[in-house]
Amino acid sequence: MALDEIDTIAASAFEGYVVRKDLAQQFKGAYPVPTYVGEFLIGRYCATTDPEEIEEGLQVVRRLLADRTVRAGEEELFKSRARERMTVKLIDLVKARLDAKSNAYVAELPSLGLRDVRIDDDVVRDNERMLTGGFYAEVDLFYDAAIADENNGKPFAIGSLRPIQLSTRDSLSRLAEGRSRFTTAQWKHLLLRSVGFEPAQLTEREQDVLLLRMVPFVQRNFNMVELGPRGTGKSHLFQQVSPYAHLISGGKATVARMFVNNATGQRGLVAQYDVVCFDEVSGVSFDQKDGVNIMKGYMESGEFSRGRESIRADGSIMLVGNFDVDVAHQQRIGHLLSPLPPEMRDDTAFMDRIHAYLPGWDVPKLNPTYFTHHFGLVSDFLSECWSRLRDQSRLTSIQGRVNYSDALSGRDLSAVNKTVDGLLKLLYPDAEATISDEDLEWAVRIALECRRRVKEQQRRIGAAEFRNTQFGYRLGEGVEQFVSTPELASPDSIGLDPLPPGQVWAISEGGGDVGPGLYRIEAADTPGSGARGLLNQAAPATLRESFKVAEQNLIAQARQLVGDRDPREHNLTAQVRALDAAKTGAGLGLPILLALASAMLQRSIRGGLIAVGNLSLGGGVETILNAAQLAEHAMEKGATALLLPVSARRQLLDVSDEVATKVSFIFYSDAQDALVKALDE
């Protein structure tokens, strides 16, 4: 491996705290310990750039992991060795609790299934983390046969232990000092390499998303959701990199385990860990009916109750899950929080407590080319620094430098500030460092986008209450900038360029339980004997009726619409594509007529325009009843103009200021008037 500039700076600035990440990958999954345990041993025995010394160190690490980790089925073998040899060395997760009956601490070694191991009070006092979830350590386990013969004797005892951690009290100051030797771009790359990714293989957008995954580790009470395709490493950071994170993989989550056990007073996971991550969140449920409400209250205030007592915790909540379809299709069939459990997915109050929605679909499916072969910070050291950054804030240092638009509510501002604070702490571990405008704007834009993504899903469920999603900001005295979510500008949203002849954007009124729906109509004209029809297979009756209305009006008004061209001498076909949940195709007579006429005239419909309205067989224009709602939908889809019957004019007096400034209303009186105004000049 050839060292690059970042490797050189890192090896110098963090001597003893960096490790080649490709070496750590060799041990991932090979032994029953997390990645950071292997990294710790590699950092101890392979802290060199000499290939021969690295290979010798790797042999030592392999031997230690093979000899001292307990695989499934080997529990009794290790216990037997302890009995026969009086002592055995192992690497295990060490937990401790106070046994009130004996007034002594007892330790737990999960891999051996031992829950009552004797341990000295001094060892527990020197390593209090074993009382709050435990940590991995190299353990000398003793066996005393004489005590084994006693009634209720505890023959196993921990003689000594060596925590698997490089972190020390001055870890954060070391990190801050080393950071000063990197540019911002280099530091971002080192952070990504430290969690195993190679930034050279990633776009800037992909790098930003992966950096955002780190925010819950440095920000207290931060609630984030990430949904996307399978195989993008959503749970990796929370399972393998940091001992301060806990992963819950689907299934039932008990209120006692998550928050507090009312019987014993034992604090739950949110009080023991910096981050609690729900993996495969669609399958998660609570054992009590009010479990989601307790979680909702905790996500809002960081508090939960045990009887009359109010308990505060600062664990962040991370929800990760999978889409079974692509994002564009997910938006057509519902909203982007649909994979959440039923009791959460349509609850706008629950959504409001999510500070950021990370776009998991922007992370590539991982393969070996995305993993780095360069140096990165040892995971234990980095996660310890992240944990200590939770006690700090960067908001005071940027106070007055950013002004947000009025579209942000109080909860929106709180969410955006938390995300900005977290991102800046990742970039600037030194609280005294000067934050550049460029880095501040980078953090602000990411924070606004990820909060707006939450707001957009709320708007899809409760449009009136969450109507204003026009999130913007202004740095200092600069011009106000607006931030959108990229998925709203998908290929199925309206562009400003004219469509090819025969193509029209349309919105149907909807009705009943079905709201307005966006359609793309594509008509084709070929010489022939006058055959006309829909290309849609098994087209709904309402869509066939819309086509029939358009066809009859085209024939009846051919001279006014297409001049001397006779529709009965042309083969005209149309395909209607539904891009929202509404798929009936009802009330699309006028847009289909525009598509057929455009195809015959070989003239394009103007860019950014959506057509609305239906016709009667006699050519009359039917009244629409929800013009304001259709205008909202048109704006959401990116339209700049809405073509609709003049009878709807009065309904549009009450549209929001945002709609009125973004969408031009073009009124028509009949089919000919509509065509003239729709054609591109």
C-alpha positions as CSV (number, residue, x, y, z in Angstrom):
1,M,0.0,0.0,0.0
2,A,1.4,3.4,-1.0
3,L,1.0,6.1,1.7
4,D,-0.8,9.3,0.7
5,E,-0.6,12.7,2.3
6,I,-3.4,12.0,4.8
7,D,-1.7,8.8,5.9
8,T,1.5,10.7,6.5
9,I,-0.2,13.5,8.5
10,A,-2.3,11.0,10.5
11,A,0.7,8.8,11.4
12,S,2.5,11.9,12.7
13,A,-0.4,13.7,14.4
14,F,-1.9,10.5,16.0
15,E,1.1,8.3,16.6
16,G,-0.1,5.1,18.4
17,Y,-3.7,5.9,17.7
18,V,-4.0,5.0,14.0
19,V,-4.3,1.6,12.3
20,R,-4.5,0.3,8.8
21,K,-8.2,-0.4,8.3
22,D,-7.7,-3.2,5.8
23,L,-5.9,-5.2,8.5
24,A,-8.9,-4.9,10.8
25,Q,-11.2,-6.1,8.0
26,Q,-9.3,-9.4,8.0
27,F,-10.7,-10.2,11.4
28,K,-14.2,-9.0,10.9
29,G,-16.6,-11.8,11.5
30,A,-13.8,-14.3,12.0
31,Y,-13.9,-14.1,15.8
32,P,-16.8,-13.5,18.2
33,V,-15.8,-9.9,19.1
34,P,-16.6,-6.5,17.5
35,T,-14.3,-4.9,15.0
36,Y,-12.9,-2.4,17.5
37,V,-11.5,-5.2,19.6
38,G,-9.5,-6.5,16.7
39,E,-8.4,-2.9,15.9
40,F,-7.2,-2.4,19.4
41,L,-4.9,-5.5,19.2
42,I,-3.7,-4.4,15.7
43,G,-2.9,-1.0,17.1
44,R,-0.8,-2.6,19.8
45,Y,1.1,-5.1,17.7
46,C,1.1,-3.6,14.2
47,A,1.7,0.1,14.8
48,T,4.3,0.4,12.0
49,T,4.7,0.8,8.3
50,D,7.2,-2.0,7.9
51,P,5.6,-4.9,6.0
52,E,7.6,-7.6,7.9
53,E,6.8,-6.2,11.3
54,I,3.1,-5.9,10.3
55,E,3.0,-9.6,9.4
56,E,4.7,-10.6,12.6
57,G,2.2,-8.5,14.5
58,L,-0.7,-10.0,12.6
59,Q,0.4,-13.5,13.6
60,V,0.3,-12.4,17.3
61,V,-3.1,-10.9,16.9
62,R,-4.5,-14.1,15.2
63,R,-3.0,-16.2,18.0
64,L,-4.5,-14.1,20.7
65,L,-8.0,-14.0,19.2
66,A,-7.9,-17.7,18.5
67,D,-6.8,-18.7,22.0
68,R,-8.7,-16.2,24.0
69,T,-12.1,-15.7,22.4
70,V,-14.9,-18.1,23.2
71,R,-16.8,-19.4,20.2
72,A,-20.3,-20.9,20.4
73,G,-20.0,-24.4,21.9
74,E,-16.6,-23.8,23.6
75,E,-18.0,-22.4,26.9
76,E,-17.4,-25.6,28.9
77,L,-13.9,-26.1,27.4
78,F,-12.8,-22.7,28.8
79,K,-14.4,-23.5,32.1
80,S,-12.6,-26.8,32.2
81,R,-9.3,-25.2,31.4
82,A,-9.8,-22.7,34.3
83,R,-10.4,-25.7,36.6
84,E,-7.5,-27.8,35.5
85,R,-5.0,-25.0,35.2
86,M,-6.4,-22.8,38.0
87,T,-6.4,-19.8,35.6
88,V,-7.3,-19.0,32.0
89,K,-6.9,-15.9,29.9
90,L,-9.8,-14.7,27.7
91,I,-11.1,-11.7,25.9
92,D,-14.7,-11.0,26.8
93,L,-17.4,-8.4,27.6
94,V,-17.1,-7.7,31.3
95,K,-20.2,-6.5,33.2
96,A,-20.7,-6.0,36.9
97,R,-23.5,-5.5,39.4
98,L,-23.9,-5.1,43.1
99,D,-25.2,-8.2,44.9
100,A,-27.1,-6.7,47.8
101,K,-27.4,-10.0,49.6
102,S,-23.7,-10.5,49.9
103,N,-22.9,-6.7,49.9
104,A,-20.3,-7.4,47.1
105,Y,-19.8,-6.9,43.4
106,V,-20.2,-9.8,41.1
107,A,-19.1,-9.8,37.4
108,E,-20.7,-11.3,34.4
109,L,-18.9,-12.9,31.4
110,P,-21.5,-13.5,28.7
111,S,-19.5,-15.7,26.4
112,L,-19.0,-18.2,29.2
113,G,-22.6,-17.9,30.5
114,L,-21.2,-16.9,34.0
115,R,-23.2,-14.4,36.0
116,D,-21.7,-14.7,39.5
117,V,-18.0,-14.2,39.1
118,R,-16.2,-12.7,42.1
119,I,-14.4,-9.4,41.5
120,D,-12.6,-7.0,43.8
121,D,-14.3,-3.7,44.7
122,D,-11.2,-1.8,43.6
123,V,-11.3,-3.2,40.1
124,V,-15.0,-2.1,39.8
125,R,-14.2,1.4,41.2
126,D,-11.4,1.8,38.7
127,N,-13.6,0.7,35.8
128,E,-17.1,2.0,36.5
129,R,-18.2,1.4,32.8
130,M,-18.7,-2.3,33.7
131,L,-21.7,-1.1,35.8
132,T,-23.3,0.6,32.8
133,G,-23.3,-1.9,30.1
134,G,-19.8,-3.2,30.4
135,F,-16.7,-3.2,28.1
136,Y,-14.4,-5.7,26.4
137,A,-11.3,-6.6,28.3
138,E,-8.4,-9.1,28.5
139,V,-9.3,-11.1,31.6
140,D,-7.4,-13.4,33.9
141,L,-10.1,-15.8,35.2
142,F,-9.2,-17.9,38.2
143,Y,-10.9,-21.0,39.6
144,D,-10.9,-22.0,43.3
145,A,-11.9,-25.6,43.9
146,A,-12.2,-25.1,47.6
147,I,-14.9,-22.4,47.1
148,A,-16.6,-24.7,44.6
149,D,-17.2,-27.2,47.4
150,E,-19.0,-24.6,49.6
151,N,-22.8,-24.2,49.6
152,N,-23.6,-21.5,47.0
153,G,-19.9,-21.0,46.4
154,K,-18.6,-18.8,43.6
155,P,-15.5,-20.6,42.3
156,F,-14.7,-18.2,39.4
157,A,-13.0,-14.9,40.1
158,I,-11.5,-12.2,38.0
159,G,-7.9,-11.7,39.1
160,S,-7.0,-8.9,36.8
161,L,-8.3,-7.3,33.7
162,R,-6.9,-5.0,31.0
163,P,-9.6,-2.9,29.3
164,I,-9.5,-2.9,25.6
165,Q,-9.3,0.8,25.1
166,L,-6.6,3.2,24.0
167,S,-8.6,6.2,25.2
168,T,-7.4,8.2,28.1
169,R,-8.6,11.3,30.0
170,D,-6.9,13.6,27.5
171,S,-8.2,11.8,24.4
172,L,-10.3,14.7,23.2
173,S,-7.5,17.2,23.5
174,R,-5.3,14.9,21.5
175,L,-7.9,14.7,18.8
176,A,-8.3,18.5,18.7
177,E,-4.6,19.0,18.5
178,G,-4.2,16.5,15.7
179,R,-7.1,18.0,13.8
180,S,-5.4,21.3,13.5
181,R,-2.9,19.7,11.1
182,F,-5.5,18.8,8.5
183,T,-7.6,20.8,6.1
184,T,-11.4,20.3,6.4
185,A,-11.4,18.1,3.3
186,Q,-8.6,16.0,4.6
187,W,-10.2,15.7,8.0
188,K,-13.5,14.5,6.4
189,H,-11.5,11.8,4.5
190,L,-9.8,10.7,7.7
191,L,-13.1,10.3,9.5
192,L,-14.5,8.2,6.7
193,R,-11.4,6.1,6.7
194,S,-11.6,5.7,10.4
195,V,-15.0,3.9,10.0
196,G,-13.7,1.8,7.1
197,F,-14.7,3.7,4.0
198,E,-12.4,4.9,1.2
199,P,-13.5,8.4,0.2
200,A,-11.7,8.3,-3.1
201,Q,-14.4,5.8,-4.2
202,L,-17.3,7.9,-3.1
203,T,-19.0,11.0,-4.5
204,E,-19.2,14.2,-2.3
205,R,-22.9,13.4,-1.7
206,E,-22.1,9.9,-0.6
207,Q,-19.4,11.2,1.8
208,D,-21.8,13.7,3.3
209,V,-24.4,11.0,4.0
210,L,-21.9,8.8,5.7
211,L,-20.6,11.7,7.8
212,L,-24.2,12.4,8.9
213,R,-24.4,8.9,10.2
214,M,-21.9,9.9,12.8
215,V,-23.9,12.7,14.3
216,P,-25.9,10.7,16.9
217,F,-22.5,9.7,18.5
218,V,-21.6,13.4,19.2
219,Q,-25.0,14.9,19.9
220,R,-27.2,14.2,22.9
221,N,-30.8,13.2,22.4
222,F,-30.5,13.2,18.7
223,N,-33.3,11.3,16.8
224,M,-32.5,10.2,13.2
225,V,-34.0,7.8,10.7
226,E,-32.3,6.2,7.8
227,L,-34.3,4.2,5.2
228,G,-32.9,2.8,2.0
229,P,-31.9,-0.3,0.0
230,R,-30.4,-3.3,1.6
231,G,-26.6,-3.8,1.7
232,T,-25.6,-0.2,2.3
233,G,-24.1,-0.8,5.8
234,K,-26.8,1.1,7.7
235,S,-26.1,-0.8,11.0
236,H,-22.3,-1.2,10.7
237,L,-21.4,2.0,12.5
238,F,-23.7,1.1,15.4
239,Q,-22.7,-2.5,15.8
240,Q,-19.0,-2.8,15.0
241,V,-17.3,0.6,15.5
242,S,-18.3,2.0,18.9
243,P,-18.8,0.3,22.3
244,Y,-21.1,3.3,23.2
245,A,-23.8,2.1,20.7
246,H,-26.3,-0.7,21.2
247,L,-28.2,-2.4,18.3
248,I,-31.7,-3.8,18.6
249,S,-32.4,-6.1,15.7
250,G,-36.2,-6.2,15.0
251,G,-38.6,-8.0,17.3
252,K,-40.2,-6.8,20.5
253,A,-38.5,-4.0,22.5
254,T,-39.6,-4.0,26.1
255,V,-40.3,-0.7,27.9
256,A,-38.3,-2.0,30.9
257,R,-35.2,-2.8,28.8
258,M,-35.5,0.4,26.8
259,F,-36.3,3.0,29.5
260,V,-36.7,1.8,33.1
261,N,-37.7,-1.3,35.0
262,N,-40.3,-0.1,37.4
263,A,-39.9,-3.1,39.6
264,T,-36.1,-2.8,40.2
265,G,-35.4,0.8,39.2
266,Q,-32.8,-0.4,36.7
267,R,-32.2,2.3,34.0
268,G,-32.7,1.1,30.4
269,L,-30.6,1.3,27.3
270,V,-31.2,5.0,26.6
271,A,-29.5,5.7,29.9
272,Q,-26.6,3.3,29.4
273,Y,-25.6,4.0,25.8
274,D,-24.9,7.1,23.7
275,V,-26.8,5.7,20.8
276,V,-29.6,3.1,20.7
277,C,-30.2,1.9,17.1
278,F,-33.3,0.0,16.0
279,D,-32.3,-2.2,13.1
280,E,-35.0,-3.6,10.7
281,V,-37.3,-1.0,12.3
282,S,-40.4,-2.2,10.3
283,G,-40.5,-5.3,12.6
284,V,-40.0,-3.5,15.9
285,S,-42.8,-3.3,18.4
286,F,-43.2,-2.7,22.1
287,D,-44.5,-5.1,24.7
288,Q,-46.8,-2.4,26.1
289,K,-49.5,-0.5,24.3
290,D,-48.1,2.8,25.5
291,G,-44.5,1.9,24.5
292,V,-44.5,4.2,21.4
293,N,-46.0,7.0,23.5
294,I,-43.2,6.7,26.1
295,M,-40.7,6.7,23.3
296,K,-42.4,9.7,21.7
297,G,-42.2,11.6,25.0
298,Y,-38.5,10.6,25.4
299,M,-37.7,11.8,21.9
300,E,-39.2,15.1,22.7
301,S,-37.8,15.9,26.1
302,G,-35.2,13.3,26.9
303,E,-37.2,12.2,29.9
304,F,-39.4,9.3,31.0
305,S,-41.2,8.5,34.2
306,R,-41.0,5.8,36.8
307,G,-44.1,6.3,38.9
308,R,-43.9,9.9,40.1
309,E,-40.2,10.1,39.5
310,S,-39.0,11.7,36.2
311,I,-35.8,10.2,34.8
312,R,-33.6,12.0,32.3
313,A,-31.3,10.3,29.8
314,D,-29.3,11.5,26.8
315,G,-29.1,8.4,24.6
316,S,-29.8,9.2,20.9
317,I,-32.4,7.2,18.9
318,M,-31.5,5.9,15.5
319,L,-34.1,4.1,13.3
320,V,-32.8,2.2,10.3
321,G,-34.8,0.1,7.8
322,N,-35.1,-1.0,4.2
323,F,-37.2,0.0,1.2
324,D,-38.5,-2.9,-0.8
325,V,-38.9,-0.5,-3.8
326,D,-36.9,2.4,-5.2
327,V,-37.4,5.9,-3.9
328,A,-39.4,7.2,-6.9
329,H,-41.8,4.3,-6.6
330,Q,-42.1,4.7,-2.8
331,Q,-43.1,8.3,-3.3
332,R,-45.8,7.2,-5.8
333,I,-47.3,4.6,-3.6
334,G,-47.1,6.4,-0.3
335,H,-44.5,8.5,1.7
336,L,-40.9,7.9,2.5
337,L,-41.6,6.9,6.2
338,S,-43.9,4.1,5.2
339,P,-41.4,1.3,6.2
340,L,-41.8,2.4,9.9
341,P,-44.0,0.2,12.1
342,P,-47.8,0.8,11.7
343,E,-48.1,2.7,15.0
344,M,-45.4,5.2,13.8
345,R,-45.6,5.5,10.0
346,D,-48.6,7.8,9.8
347,D,-48.2,9.6,13.1
348,T,-47.2,13.2,12.2
349,A,-46.5,13.9,15.9
350,F,-44.0,11.1,16.0
351,M,-42.4,12.3,12.8
352,D,-42.1,15.8,14.2
353,R,-39.7,14.4,16.8
354,I,-37.3,13.1,14.1
355,H,-34.5,15.6,13.8
356,A,-33.1,14.3,10.5
357,Y,-34.0,11.9,7.8
358,L,-30.8,10.5,6.3
359,P,-31.3,9.5,2.6
360,G,-30.0,5.9,2.7
361,W,-30.7,5.5,-1.0
362,D,-27.8,7.9,-1.7
363,V,-25.3,5.3,-0.2
364,P,-24.0,2.8,-2.7
365,K,-24.4,-0.9,-2.1
366,L,-21.1,-1.9,-0.5
367,N,-18.5,-4.0,-2.1
368,P,-14.8,-4.4,-1.3
369,T,-13.8,-1.5,-3.5
370,Y,-15.5,0.9,-1.0
371,F,-13.3,-0.3,1.9
372,T,-10.1,1.6,2.6
373,H,-6.6,0.2,2.8
374,H,-5.3,3.4,4.4
375,F,-4.7,4.5,8.0
376,G,-7.6,5.6,10.2
377,L,-8.1,6.4,13.8
378,V,-8.5,3.4,16.1
379,S,-12.2,3.0,16.6
380,D,-12.0,2.9,20.4
381,F,-10.1,6.2,20.6
382,L,-12.4,7.8,18.1
383,S,-15.6,6.6,19.8
384,E,-14.3,7.8,23.2
385,C,-13.7,11.3,21.7
386,W,-17.1,11.3,20.2
387,S,-18.7,10.4,23.5
388,R,-16.9,13.4,25.2
389,L,-18.0,15.7,22.4
390,R,-21.5,15.1,23.6
391,D,-20.8,17.4,26.5
392,Q,-20.0,20.4,24.2
393,S,-21.8,22.6,21.8
394,R,-20.7,24.7,18.8
395,L,-24.0,26.7,18.6
396,T,-22.6,29.6,20.8
397,S,-19.7,30.1,18.4
398,I,-22.0,30.5,15.4
399,Q,-24.7,32.6,17.1
400,G,-25.9,35.4,14.9
401,R,-24.2,34.1,11.8
402,V,-27.2,32.2,10.3
403,N,-30.8,33.4,9.9
404,Y,-33.5,30.9,9.0
405,S,-36.6,31.5,7.0
406,D,-40.0,31.9,8.6
407,A,-41.1,28.5,7.3
408,L,-39.2,26.8,10.1
409,S,-41.3,26.1,13.2
410,G,-39.9,25.9,16.7
411,R,-39.3,22.1,16.4
412,D,-37.8,22.6,13.0
413,L,-35.3,25.1,14.4
414,S,-34.4,22.8,17.3
415,A,-33.9,19.9,14.9
416,V,-31.8,21.9,12.4
417,N,-29.6,23.3,15.2
418,K,-29.0,19.9,16.7
419,T,-27.8,18.6,13.3
420,V,-25.7,21.6,12.6
421,D,-24.1,21.3,16.0
422,G,-23.3,17.7,15.5
423,L,-21.8,18.1,12.1
424,L,-19.6,21.0,13.3
425,K,-18.4,19.0,16.3
426,L,-17.3,16.3,13.9
427,L,-15.3,18.8,11.9
428,Y,-14.1,20.9,14.8
429,P,-13.3,18.8,17.9
430,D,-11.5,21.9,19.3
431,A,-14.2,24.1,20.9
432,E,-11.9,27.2,20.4
433,A,-11.4,26.6,16.7
434,T,-12.8,29.2,14.2
435,I,-15.5,27.8,12.1
436,S,-15.3,29.0,8.5
437,D,-18.4,30.2,6.6
438,E,-17.9,27.5,4.0
439,D,-18.1,24.7,6.6
440,L,-21.0,26.4,8.4
441,E,-23.0,26.6,5.2
442,W,-22.2,22.9,4.4
443,A,-23.6,21.9,7.8
444,V,-26.6,24.2,7.5
445,R,-27.6,22.9,4.0
446,I,-27.4,19.3,5.1
447,A,-29.4,20.0,8.3
448,L,-32.1,21.9,6.4
449,E,-32.4,19.2,3.8
450,C,-32.7,16.3,6.3
451,R,-35.3,18.1,8.4
452,R,-37.3,19.2,5.3
453,R,-37.4,15.6,4.2
454,V,-39.3,14.8,7.5
455,K,-41.6,17.8,6.8
456,E,-42.4,16.6,3.3
457,Q,-43.6,13.3,4.6
458,Q,-45.8,15.1,7.2
459,R,-47.2,17.2,4.4
460,R,-48.2,14.2,2.4
461,I,-50.2,12.9,5.4
462,G,-51.6,16.2,6.7
463,A,-51.1,18.7,3.9
464,A,-52.8,21.8,5.5
465,E,-50.9,21.8,8.8
466,F,-47.5,21.2,7.2
467,R,-48.0,23.1,4.0
468,N,-45.0,25.4,4.2
469,T,-41.8,23.5,3.6
470,Q,-39.9,26.3,1.9
471,F,-36.8,26.0,4.1
472,G,-34.2,28.7,3.6
473,Y,-31.3,30.4,5.3
474,R,-29.1,33.5,5.1
475,L,-25.5,33.7,6.2
476,G,-24.8,37.2,7.6
477,E,-26.0,39.9,5.3
478,G,-26.0,37.6,2.2
479,V,-28.9,36.6,-0.1
480,E,-31.4,34.1,1.2
481,Q,-30.8,30.6,-0.1
482,F,-33.5,27.8,-0.3
483,V,-32.8,24.1,0.3
484,S,-34.8,21.3,-1.3
485,T,-34.7,17.6,-1.1
486,P,-33.2,16.0,-4.2
487,E,-35.7,13.2,-4.5
488,L,-38.5,15.7,-5.1
489,A,-36.7,16.7,-8.3
490,S,-36.8,13.1,-9.7
491,P,-37.3,12.3,-13.4
492,D,-41.0,12.0,-12.6
493,S,-41.3,15.6,-11.5
494,I,-42.0,18.6,-13.8
495,G,-39.1,20.2,-15.6
496,L,-38.9,23.6,-17.3
497,D,-38.0,22.3,-20.7
498,P,-40.9,21.7,-23.2
499,L,-41.8,18.0,-23.6
500,P,-41.5,16.3,-27.0
501,P,-44.7,16.6,-29.2
502,G,-47.5,14.4,-27.9
503,Q,-46.5,14.5,-24.3
504,V,-48.4,16.3,-21.5
505,W,-48.3,16.5,-17.7
506,A,-51.7,16.2,-16.1
507,I,-53.4,16.1,-12.7
508,S,-56.6,14.4,-11.9
509,E,-59.0,15.7,-9.3
510,G,-59.2,12.5,-7.3
511,G,-62.1,11.9,-5.1
512,G,-63.3,9.8,-2.1
513,D,-60.2,8.4,-0.4
514,V,-57.9,9.1,-3.3
515,G,-56.2,12.5,-3.5
516,P,-55.0,14.3,-6.6
517,G,-52.7,12.3,-8.8
518,L,-50.0,13.3,-11.3
519,Y,-50.0,11.6,-14.7
520,R,-47.7,11.7,-17.7
521,I,-49.5,11.3,-21.0
522,E,-47.6,10.2,-24.2
523,A,-49.5,10.2,-27.5
524,A,-48.2,9.0,-30.9
525,D,-49.4,9.8,-34.4
526,T,-48.7,7.6,-37.4
527,P,-50.3,7.5,-40.9
528,G,-53.1,5.0,-41.2
529,S,-56.7,4.2,-41.4
530,G,-57.8,6.0,-38.2
531,A,-57.2,3.4,-35.6
532,R,-57.2,4.9,-32.1
533,G,-56.7,3.4,-28.7
534,L,-55.0,3.2,-25.3
535,L,-51.7,1.3,-24.9
536,N,-52.3,0.7,-21.2
537,Q,-53.0,-2.9,-20.5
538,A,-56.1,-3.5,-18.4
539,A,-56.9,0.2,-18.3
540,P,-59.5,1.2,-15.7
541,A,-62.9,2.0,-17.0
542,T,-62.5,5.6,-15.9
543,L,-59.3,6.0,-17.9
544,R,-61.0,4.5,-21.0
545,E,-63.8,7.0,-20.6
546,S,-61.3,9.9,-20.5
547,F,-59.7,8.7,-23.7
548,K,-63.1,8.2,-25.4
549,V,-64.1,11.8,-24.5
550,A,-60.8,13.2,-25.9
551,E,-61.1,11.1,-29.1
552,Q,-64.7,12.3,-29.8
553,N,-63.8,15.9,-29.2
554,L,-60.8,15.7,-31.4
555,I,-62.9,14.4,-34.3
556,A,-65.8,16.8,-33.7
557,Q,-63.5,19.9,-33.4
558,A,-60.7,18.8,-35.8
559,R,-60.8,22.0,-37.9
560,Q,-60.5,24.3,-34.9
561,L,-57.8,22.1,-33.2
562,V,-55.6,20.6,-35.9
563,G,-56.7,22.5,-39.1
564,D,-56.9,20.5,-42.3
565,R,-55.5,17.3,-40.7
566,D,-58.2,14.6,-40.4
567,P,-57.9,12.4,-37.3
568,R,-59.7,9.6,-39.2
569,E,-56.7,9.3,-41.5
570,H,-54.2,8.9,-38.6
571,N,-53.5,6.1,-36.2
572,L,-53.5,7.8,-32.8
573,T,-52.4,5.9,-29.6
574,A,-51.9,7.1,-26.1
575,Q,-50.2,5.8,-22.9
576,V,-51.1,7.2,-19.5
577,R,-48.6,6.7,-16.7
578,A,-49.7,7.3,-13.1
579,L,-46.9,8.8,-10.9
580,D,-48.8,9.0,-7.7
581,A,-51.1,6.7,-5.6
582,A,-54.1,7.8,-7.7
583,K,-54.3,5.5,-10.8
584,T,-57.9,5.7,-12.0
585,G,-57.2,8.2,-14.8
586,A,-60.6,9.8,-14.1
587,G,-61.3,13.3,-15.5
588,L,-58.3,13.4,-17.9
589,G,-60.3,14.2,-21.0
590,L,-58.7,17.6,-21.7
591,P,-55.1,16.6,-21.1
592,I,-55.4,13.6,-23.3
593,L,-57.0,15.7,-26.0
594,L,-54.0,18.1,-25.8
595,A,-51.6,15.2,-26.1
596,L,-53.4,13.9,-29.2
597,A,-53.5,17.3,-30.9
598,S,-49.9,18.0,-30.0
599,A,-48.8,14.7,-31.6
600,M,-50.8,15.5,-34.8
601,L,-49.4,19.1,-35.0
602,Q,-45.9,18.0,-34.0
603,R,-45.7,20.9,-31.6
604,S,-44.6,20.7,-28.0
605,I,-46.5,21.7,-25.0
606,R,-44.8,24.5,-23.0
607,G,-42.4,23.5,-20.3
608,G,-43.4,23.4,-16.6
609,L,-47.1,23.2,-17.4
610,I,-49.7,20.9,-16.0
611,A,-53.1,20.6,-17.6
612,V,-56.3,20.0,-15.5
613,G,-59.9,19.4,-16.6
614,N,-62.4,17.2,-18.3
615,L,-64.8,17.6,-21.2
616,S,-68.2,16.4,-22.0
617,L,-68.9,14.4,-25.2
618,G,-70.5,17.6,-26.6
619,G,-67.4,19.6,-26.0
620,G,-68.4,21.4,-22.8
621,V,-65.8,22.1,-20.0
622,E,-66.7,20.4,-16.8
623,T,-66.3,22.2,-13.4
624,I,-63.5,21.2,-11.0
625,L,-64.2,21.4,-7.3
626,N,-60.8,21.3,-5.6
627,A,-58.7,23.8,-7.6
628,A,-56.7,25.0,-4.6
629,Q,-55.7,21.5,-3.7
630,L,-54.7,20.8,-7.3
631,A,-52.6,24.0,-7.3
632,E,-50.8,22.8,-4.1
633,H,-50.1,19.4,-5.8
634,A,-48.8,21.1,-8.9
635,M,-46.4,23.3,-6.9
636,E,-45.2,20.2,-5.0
637,K,-44.4,18.5,-8.3
638,G,-42.4,21.4,-9.5
639,A,-44.8,23.0,-12.0
640,T,-44.5,26.6,-12.9
641,A,-47.9,26.9,-14.7
642,L,-51.3,25.3,-14.2
643,L,-53.8,25.2,-17.1
644,L,-57.4,24.9,-15.7
645,P,-61.0,26.0,-16.5
646,V,-61.9,29.6,-16.0
647,S,-64.7,28.5,-13.7
648,A,-62.1,27.6,-11.1
649,R,-60.8,31.2,-10.9
650,R,-62.6,32.1,-7.7
651,Q,-61.4,29.0,-5.8
652,L,-57.8,30.1,-6.2
653,L,-58.1,33.3,-4.2
654,D,-57.3,31.4,-1.0
655,V,-54.1,29.6,-2.2
656,S,-51.0,30.1,0.0
657,D,-48.5,32.8,-0.8
658,E,-46.0,30.2,-1.8
659,V,-48.3,28.7,-4.4
660,A,-49.3,32.1,-5.7
661,T,-45.6,33.1,-6.2
662,K,-44.5,29.8,-7.7
663,V,-47.3,28.7,-10.0
664,S,-48.9,30.8,-12.8
665,F,-52.6,30.1,-13.4
666,I,-53.7,30.0,-17.0
667,F,-57.4,29.8,-17.6
668,Y,-59.2,28.4,-20.6
669,S,-62.8,28.6,-21.8
670,D,-62.9,25.7,-24.2
671,A,-60.7,23.0,-25.8
672,Q,-59.4,25.3,-28.5
673,D,-58.5,28.0,-26.1
674,A,-56.7,25.5,-23.9
675,L,-54.7,24.1,-26.8
676,V,-53.6,27.6,-28.0
677,K,-52.5,28.5,-24.5
678,A,-50.7,25.2,-23.9
679,L,-48.6,25.0,-27.0
680,D,-45.0,26.2,-26.7
681,E,-44.5,29.5,-28.6
